[in-house]
Amino acid sequence: MSDYQIETKCVQSGWRPKKGEPRVLPIYQSTTFKYDTSDQMGRLFDLEDSGYFYTRLQNPTNDAVAEKICELEGGVAAMLTSSGQAANYYAVFNICEAGDHMVCSSAVYGGTFNLFSATVKKQGIECTFVDPDASLEELGQAFRPNTKVLFAESIANPALNVLDIEKFAKAAHGHGVPLIVDNTFPTPINCRPFEWGADIVTHSTTKYMDGHAMCVGGCIVDSGNFDWGQYADKYPGLTKPDPTYHGIVYTEKFGKGAYITKATAQIMRDLGSIQSPQNAFLLNVGLETLHLRVPRHCENAQKVAEYLNGHEKVAWVNFAGLKDNKYYSLAQKYMPNGTCGVISFGLVGGRDVSVEFMDKLKLIAIVTHVADARTCVLHPASHTHRQMTDEQLVEAGVAPDLIRLSIGIENVQDIIADLDQALKTIENK
Ligand SMILES: *Cc1c(COP(=O)(O)O)cnc(C)c1O
């Protein structure tokens, strides 16, 4: 499939039925798989043969969907996880252990910040957060001899910074570690981080990939480009014998598939955050129209951002598609066809006006979600970041008046009309 254009891959990659098999990807709703002899099964447990035996490790429905996302990103191997959180955790934990250090952009999803600042810390992995707009030299200062990975988001949620992927790849590779990029917001339709030097890509498939707000899910894709063997002492989990698999060495036995094989055979085996085959099936239905939906999200968001930008009641608008945006030129370089459908903005009058405005919306719903077909809003200061003071909010890069607006694929005139009537009510006060 790799010779086809990305639109064709969205529709047809992954499931390739043979003669007489179902045209549509079936849901293999089975925990187990049958074998004829004890020896056949034993060889699977030794990773001597490949084949299905238990859905926590692998399932044909999940594998077909992982393969589709792998082809969309241009990787060599991929796996699904139960959520984006699980994907980011596994992606890091697969190559970090107690005593190790990681570096992460400070502009990341709140759940990711908690994961790397608090939870992995309890497991002995320390994380240094860096300003994604820092110079290469400044980034370099965050690295230590025991640093194992650099992590960032291609478009940060909710700050909407666009990552200078080449700069981050340079910083990572200059210190002999891989760059992991969470590519949830632009999706591979708008940005393919491997083409700019990223080594591993993660996704919360919950967002645009699913696209309909039906299933929480995640994915990890490996480019196969990072040479673990060159840093064998740094990544013993990949380059030294695994006693839990009779001493196999992942890099020797699986080559470019080493990273994903280890994450599946070892991390998923032991931690078990699998995606259900039912959810993988629904995710695949979403992926079949990803190439149609993403451009519409971006086109609508561009028009809404321009509308808001010109409105006297709007204090500020953050959307990288606007020419005066700080990230406009980075967006033009890394995602020239568009960024994503998420906009943030604030109203004249601040926090209280933001809340009042949101309550007046009719078509646009208040929900804790982004990046699905239906336009929605969230006020982080009142919702996801509710426990913080105004000072803490500013420190976290979330202005107290910030409204996160996720533009759907409805008719943009109806979206703008709803915003307009809500803004008018406020004006009448
Ligand atoms: C939502 C999100 C996550 C977490 O994904 P879940 O599927 O909710 O676990 C991680 N990264 C980014 C950029 C996200 O938007």
The ligand as a Tripos MOL2 file, in Angstrom:
@<TRIPOS>MOLECULE
LIG
   15    15     1     0     0
SMALL
NO_CHARGES

@<TRIPOS>ATOM
      1 C1         -6.4160   13.9120   24.4210 C.3       1 LIG1
      2 C2         -4.9710   13.9190   24.2620 C.ar      1 LIG1
      3 C3         -4.1480   12.9650   24.8890 C.ar      1 LIG1
      4 C4         -4.7290   11.9160   25.8080 C.3       1 LIG1
      5 O1         -5.4760   11.0230   25.0560 O.3       1 LIG1
      6 P1         -6.6800   10.1330   25.6540 P.3       1 LIG1
      7 O2         -7.1040    9.3670   24.4640 O.co2     1 LIG1
      8 O3         -7.7000   11.0850   26.1920 O.co2     1 LIG1
      9 O4         -6.0920    9.2810   26.7310 O.co2     1 LIG1
     10 C5         -2.7910   13.0050   24.6520 C.ar      1 LIG1
     11 N1         -2.2500   13.9370   23.8640 N.ar      1 LIG1
     12 C6         -2.9930   14.8870   23.2560 C.ar      1 LIG1
     13 C7         -2.3310   15.8980   22.3890 C.3       1 LIG1
     14 C8         -4.3740   14.9150   23.4350 C.ar      1 LIG1
     15 O5         -5.1020   15.8600   22.8320 O.3       1 LIG1
@<TRIPOS>BOND
     1     1     2 1
     2     2     3 ar
     3     2    14 ar
     4     3     4 1
     5     3    10 ar
     6     4     5 1
     7     5     6 1
     8     6     7 2
     9     6     8 1
    10     6     9 1
    11    10    11 ar
    12    11    12 ar
    13    12    13 1
    14    12    14 ar
    15    14    15 1
@<TRIPOS>SUBSTRUCTURE
     1 LIG1         1 GROUP 0 **** ****
